[in-house]
Amino acid sequence: MAADEASTPDSHRVTSPAPLPDHRDVDTPWWQELWRRHAHITTPLRARGLQCDIEFGLSAYIVRVSLPDESYLIIGPPQEPPSERPPGDPEGWIATREHPDDPSLSEVLYDSAPSDDPGAPQRPEARHGGSTQPLIETINHRLTQLGLLPHPVLPGESPHVHSAQPTPPPQVRDVPGTPDNAPIYVYGDALRALTDRLNGAESHADAAALLHQILEPTDGLLAQIGEFFEAAGEKAKEAEEDDGFDLSYDLADAAAEIRNLAEVLHVAEDRMRALTPLASAPRLPSRPARTPSLPPRVLPPAQPRNAR
């Protein structure tokens, strides 16, 4: 038995993301809005066990990432001159490592910010601009080299993959009476399978991992459904007819509502994980509910916090 356990592939290990910060701003709407706007940075890093926080830098909000050796990362837009773009969507990212007691550990891990000097040499990552994928990949690679990544990226695994168990592929159903027994509702079946797994979840941590499949801000189901309706709207415009344009507006509104829903539920995964163990009570069958239209959010004025 011990030999079997020792040979079990580590790729099936399920780990929980790092906890949310522990300070009073976490419960304020303005901080929660900033957290949502930086979820594409914090989510993959927290999945690797790194605790993140949102703070105000010299002139813009930054993500502060605590590391096991008491050093930390600062990830944000250029601070001088100040960025005019909204929080979480800069023209480029700068990631530096700093240590409060050892300046020799300071280094620039990544800098994709455009240079104001056209004659100055630019770093190779400058071509990526505000894209987050190469930023996260670089951070994962460097922290792995330093031995500072609590949950390392496993061979063949994407740095953006969450640690939850993957959802099995949808099972194709053959519907009698369809031409050539063609399968239909494959994607509905996939979601139904996910719902069945949620109904059978043995812990709130397992339930939270399934919520992550829906709510992850970049690759989650709601994000992709929003992209789907937006693409459908663009396709409707190609008809160059009045009804095509009207339909595109309706589909764009649907995409906006779905994204608003994702914003409202952005902390649901963490709240589910923090709940007490599931009680042995009978589960009620789920039933569809209509989600009211949600107004767009407006970012509150910045409320800088004192530097640590």
Summary of the structure (lengths in Angstrom):
residues: 308
radius of gyration: 22.3
end to end distance: 49.3
largest distance: 72.5
contacts: 775
relative contact order: 0.11
helix: 41%
strand: 9%
